[in-house]
Amino acid sequence: MKQHMRFIATLGVCFLALNTTTHAQQVKVDTGGIGIVGPVTSSTIITGVPLEKVDELVRDAKRPLEELTAQQRENIALLKEKLDLNERQVRAALGILDENDIPPERLTAKLVEIAESFKALRETASAQPGDSPRIVSLRAEAQKAVEAGELAKASELLANVVAEQTRSLDRLAVNAADTYARLGGIALTRLRYAEAATHFANAAAVFPPNSAHEDKRISYLQKEAGALFLQGDEFGDNGALLSAIERYKRLVDLVHRERAPSPRVDAVQPGSAAEAAGFQPGDLVLTIDGRPVESFPDLQQIARTSAGETLVFEVDRGGVKVTLKAIPTLRESKDRFDNVHRIGVLGLIRSPSPDDTHSLDWAGTHNSLGFALFTLGIRESGTAKLEEALAAYREALKEITREGSPLGWATTQVNLGLVFAALGGRESGTAKLEEAVAAYREALKEQIRERVPLEWARTQISLGNALSILGARESGTAKLEEAVAAFREALKETTRERVPLHWAAAQSLLGKALQTLGERESGTAKLEEAVAAHRDALKEITREGAPLQWAMSFGSEGVALILLAERRGDAAMAKTALSQINAAFETMRDGGDAPSAAYYEQQLSRARAIVARLREQ
């Protein structure tokens, strides 16, 4: 059971990362700044180039263009068009992937992330008021370096700009901090998160506390914390995670909480869709994925934080609802938003008041803190960090209410559920798991399939996880049947074509629930379904791409097969199952996953005994 909990925890982080993009990773973006955002999904669709071809281009990133095959040059041309970069920038992005040893299954998503960062750097060296001729010249050279994909040179040139600016820091403090932040943006583009955190910290350090630039200082501290979190999350750096947690705790004290009503519309534009539906001033609350639109600083940030998801513009009374699908490029995204503006919906928005901003920042900082604590908590033994994560999410819910931000409230309920589920896996009894189930069901009151299909599906999977573990601990089959139903509901939206790796994970968890059911029921139907589900998962989870995840699914199929072989009296099937369980054990042992290796070692003893009995028959 421990290996199953480990798998669930890993899956939970994956879903949590997707679910909290607009909360845990949301940072304000000042003019010319760069935002830290969650993972980009549906990236193969965005690039138009198959994963294996991207992998090939990465391997050949250092070869001269003329030495590439005609097909490779065509793929580079396609990437130029789809990613909206020039040829040198595409080659530079591929080189960055090669330098950073990115797993093959994540190459395309990382390529899209780097491309979006490149576009954010287009104005990274633009001249600013008060720049000396020397600084103007250095900035121009840095901009040319960015356009040529020469990020190391651009970073060096901007460092020279910082040196020039710090000579007259009193006069150029704001510009110097901005340049540090731009250096951080370049480091983020190169996936050098620890370096980015240092640059953002330097930007914040330019301003003394409580100065006239306190808002800028806090925004840089937020970016520093976000970069530290990425370093800890993506590179397994627990020290960086601890630093991120410490920064978020400081930010909670810096970002003052102000009680304020949910942002509302000041006026209804004449001729708008809302006016036609009979709405009056003050009647509407406009949100994106549960967050007030006012909290998004610009269209670029909206597009980046929502890639691969559905944007839902909603009102708090029936009659007006506009739904936009995620747009693959910023240019197309802007066109879509401009179109909505023309029909009179975006025109209803007013700028947020300072009280609104403080309230959102305060809640968002608690969400970020909770996310970092949860990520570290599932890596460590004990429950202290997980209990702290619960406290942070509960604080966030004091401002993220169901009435004011229904989808944001639902997302935070899901986050609570994930923490309860992790705690439930480490504690005896069922109380925490029952709280997880309750939190997920609360979230599903707002995460309706027609409204946010992918979020709905992910929460169904999380609900199935908790029910499956509860069912394994309790007698009877009711909870297990509910878990199977939840997984099957989720698979209606979590399809192989749409999100292949999440589809595979859901199939694997469905197989585990069916296997547990099959052990408790007579006959072989449930065990046969379990084997089929695990085999489906293995269509996307490969040994080469993700060896430990592959071993989990391959070994789970073996465990289901050995039970099925015992009931059928099938010695050949039992021998196959034994081989699969042994392969899973060896892979987990060699990969350093001691708890999973121990689980499969126990299953090996059971499987050997069954094989021996069947041979004697």
Secondary structure, DSSP 8 states (H G I E B T S, - for coil): -HHHHHHHHHHHHHHHHHHTTTTTS-----TT---------SHHHHH-S-HHHHHHHHHTTTS-GGGS-HHHHHHHHHHHHHHT--HHHHHHHHHHHHHTT--GGGHHHHHHHHHHHHHHTTTTT---TT--HHHHHHHHHHHHHHHTT-HHHHHHHHHHHHHHHHTTHHHHHHHHHHHHHHHHHHHHHTT-HHHHHHHHHHHHHTS-TTSTTHHHHHHHHHHHHHHHHHHHHHH--HHHHHHHHHHHHHHHHHS----------S---TT-HHHHTT--TT----EETTEEGGG--SHHHHHHHTTTSEEEEE-SSTT-EEEEE--SSHHHHHHHHHHHHHTTSGGG-----HHHHHHHHHHHHHHHHHHHHHHHHTTSSSSHHHHHHHHHHHHHTTTS-TTT-HHHHHHHHHHHHHHHHHHHHHSSSSHHHHHHHHHHHHHTTTS-TTTSHHHHHHHHHHHHHHHHHHHHHSSSSHHHHHHHHHHHHHTTTS-TTT-HHHHHHHHHHHHHHHHHHHHHSSSSHHHHHHHHHHHHHTTT--TTT-HHHHHHHHHHHHHHHHHHHHHHT-HHHHHHHHHHHHHHHHHHHHTT-HHHHHHHHHHHHHHHHHHHHHHH-
